[in-house]
Amino acid sequence: MQSADLTLRLPPSMRMPVPELAVESALHREELLSWHLDPESETVRFLSLFVGDLEGIEEVVTDLEFVHRYDISRVDDDTFYGYVEMDLRESDAMLLGAFDVSGLVVVPPVVYTGRETVHATVLGESDALSSVLEAFPDDVRVEVERVSDHQRKAETLAGRLTARQFEAMETARAAGYYDVPRSGSLADVAAALECSESAASTLLRTAEAELVDAALRR
């Protein structure tokens, strides 16, 4: 069983038909967590985690005639869950339908970092991974970022850390190292971890690099 990280570059015909500047200024990132295509009613329902300006995104969404319903649940100032019901556009059916390959599993989230760029991780045997690459429309550019045995603990940010790295970050958080302004020092973290300041610094910087790469889908 292998997994592959894919980056998709969508042609203009498959992008959301909204003003590009409006989206870029309001939406920084969308993590598509779950979706359901209903060909009978020609609708698609999906749940996403959005990062951006809630008011700006609501302004864009309310102007879209093909959106029938949306519900927002705020997480913090710039993060919120969105449930959306909208018309199933042909482009949406083609894109999401490309993942409907026998023996293939999509590992959520599917991440949008703009109208054009989509990042997805898929899991399956080598023939299933080959099939999904052939399933996308010809005008969708597919870049394979990584293919390897699926050995990650989880496709979450924390899942990319070793147990020791996770312990270091938990310790640093409890010590106030990540407070703004900082209320705990690297020396405090090292003392709690029973290691040198150099070792504590290396643990934290390595963990932070993993989390940054995960957040940027690298």
Secondary structure, DSSP 8 states (H G I E B T S, - for coil): -EEEEEEEE--GGGS-SS-HHHHHHHEEEEEEEEEEEETTTTEEEEEEEEEE-HHHHHHHHHT-TTEEEEEEEEEETTEEEEEEEEE--HHHHHHHHTT--TT-EEEEEEEESSSSEEEEEEEE-HHHHHHHHHHS-TTSEEEEEEEEE---S-SSSGGGS-HHHHHHHHHHHHHTTTSSS--S-HHHHHHHHTS-HHHHHHHHHHHHHHHHHHHTT-
